[in-house]
Amino acid sequence: MNLGSNELTFCGHACFALKTQSGKHWILDPWLEQNPACPTRLKNPAKVDTLLISHAHYDHIGDALRLATKHDATAIGIYETVAWLQRKGAKNIMGFNQGGTIEHDGLKVTMTQALHSCGISDGDDILYGGEACGYVVTLENGVRIYHAGDTAVFGDMKIIGELYKPDIALLPIGDHYTMDPVQGAYAIRLLGTKVVVPMHYGTFPVLSGTPERLRELTGDISGLQIIDLKPGETLTGELKRLVPA
C-alpha cells in the first residue's frame, strides 16, 4: 500500500491533517488550538482548503468555525452540523448523510455510520447535530482511508470493509467515550484492514486504552501493521513515518 505523495499527519486526539498529491490541505475533525496533544506548530495551519467533521462534540469541531472563516475553507459533514456552522458564519458547506458519497478537491468521501452521540454545545444549550458518522476518503491515487470518528464497534463495520476495502483505518481505542482496545481489535477483524492508526487515546487520563494493548489482542492477524503515530508525525509514501525535527 502506497500513499504516494499524499501526507497524513496526526495532530493529536482524533485530528489529522491531510495534504493531497495535488496540494490541497484537509483537516479531519479540526481540534487544534485547545487540543493538549496537538504540537504548537500545528495549531494554526497556514493553509486549509477543506474541513471534514465526524460529529459536533467540541473535541472534534472546536476549530471548525475559526478555520472555515479564516481560510474560506469548505466544511463537510452531516447536514445538521454544517448547517449550524453556516449559521455561525461559515461561507462554504457541503452537507450530506450516511450512505452518500460526494466529490471535492479531487477526492471521494463516503459517509458511514458510527455509534455515538452528536450534540452541539452552543453557549448554555446543547443542540441537535444530526448523527455522528465516519468516513471513507478515497484519495486521488485510489488509496482509501477510513476515519471511524467516535464510535463503539458495530457489526456493519464488516460491510464497510467488504464494500470499500479501506487501506488504512483510523480507529479510536481510548475507552470511556469510544471503543477500547478489545472492541478495536474486533473492529479490525470486521474491517479486514491491514494498516491501523490508533486515535482518541491518551489525551486525557480517562482515555486509557493503548496501542500496546491493541497489538497484544491482534498479534495473530497476519500482515497487520498498527502504526501508533505520535502527534506531529506524518505518514507518506510506502507508509514511511516522517518524524519532525
Secondary structure in CASP SS format (residue, H / E / C, confidence):
PFRMAT SS
TARGET T0000
AUTHOR 0000-0000-0000
METHOD secondary structure of the structure
MODEL  1
M C 1.00
N C 1.00
L C 1.00
G C 1.00
S C 1.00
N C 1.00
E E 1.00
L E 1.00
T E 1.00
F E 1.00
C E 1.00
G E 1.00
H C 1.00
A C 1.00
C E 1.00
F E 1.00
A E 1.00
L E 1.00
K E 1.00
T C 1.00
Q C 1.00
S C 1.00
G C 1.00
K C 1.00
H E 1.00
W E 1.00
I E 1.00
L E 1.00
D C 1.00
P C 1.00
W C 1.00
L C 1.00
E C 1.00
Q C 1.00
N C 1.00
P C 1.00
A C 1.00
C C 1.00
P C 1.00
T H 1.00
R H 1.00
L H 1.00
K C 1.00
N C 1.00
P C 1.00
A C 1.00
K C 1.00
V C 1.00
D C 1.00
T E 1.00
L E 1.00
L E 1.00
I C 1.00
S C 1.00
H C 1.00
A C 1.00
H C 1.00
Y H 1.00
D H 1.00
H H 1.00
I H 1.00
G C 1.00
D C 1.00
A H 1.00
L H 1.00
R H 1.00
L H 1.00
A H 1.00
T H 1.00
K H 1.00
H H 1.00
D C 1.00
A C 1.00
T E 1.00
A E 1.00
I E 1.00
G E 1.00
I E 1.00
Y H 1.00
E H 1.00
T H 1.00
V H 1.00
A H 1.00
W H 1.00
L H 1.00
Q H 1.00
R H 1.00
K C 1.00
G C 1.00
A C 1.00
K C 1.00
N E 1.00
I E 1.00
M E 1.00
G E 1.00
F E 1.00
N C 1.00
Q C 1.00
G C 1.00
G C 1.00
T E 1.00
I E 1.00
E E 1.00
H E 1.00
D C 1.00
G C 1.00
L E 1.00
K E 1.00
V E 1.00
T E 1.00
M E 1.00
T E 1.00
Q E 1.00
A C 1.00
L C 1.00
H C 1.00
S C 1.00
C C 1.00
G E 1.00
I E 1.00
S E 1.00
D E 1.00
G C 1.00
D C 1.00
D E 1.00
I E 1.00
L E 1.00
Y E 1.00
G C 1.00
G C 1.00
E C 1.00
A C 1.00
C E 1.00
G E 1.00
Y E 1.00
V E 1.00
V E 1.00
T E 1.00
L C 1.00
E C 1.00
N C 1.00
G C 1.00
V C 1.00
R E 1.00
I E 1.00
Y E 1.00
H E 1.00
A C 1.00
G C 1.00
D C 1.00
T C 1.00
A C 1.00
V C 1.00
F C 1.00
G C 1.00
D C 1.00
M H 1.00
K H 1.00
I H 1.00
I H 1.00
G H 1.00
E H 1.00
L H 1.00
Y H 1.00
K C 1.00
P C 1.00
D C 1.00
I E 1.00
A E 1.00
L E 1.00
L E 1.00
P E 1.00
I C 1.00
G C 1.00
D C 1.00
H C 1.00
Y C 1.00
T C 1.00
M C 1.00
D C 1.00
P H 1.00
V H 1.00
Q H 1.00
G H 1.00
A H 1.00
Y H 1.00
A H 1.00
I H 1.00
R H 1.00
L H 1.00
L H 1.00
G C 1.00
T C 1.00
K C 1.00
V E 1.00
V E 1.00
V E 1.00
P E 1.00
M E 1.00
H C 1.00
Y C 1.00
G C 1.00
T C 1.00
F C 1.00
P C 1.00
V C 1.00
L C 1.00
S C 1.00
G C 1.00
T C 1.00
P H 1.00
E H 1.00
R H 1.00
L H 1.00
R H 1.00
E H 1.00
L H 1.00
T C 1.00
G C 1.00
D C 1.00
I C 1.00
S C 1.00
G C 1.00
L C 1.00
Q E 1.00
I E 1.00
I C 1.00
D C 1.00
L C 1.00
K C 1.00
P C 1.00
G C 1.00
E C 1.00
T E 1.00
L E 1.00
T E 1.00
G C 1.00
E C 1.00
L C 1.00
K E 1.00
R E 1.00
L E 1.00
V C 1.00
P C 1.00
A C 1.00
END
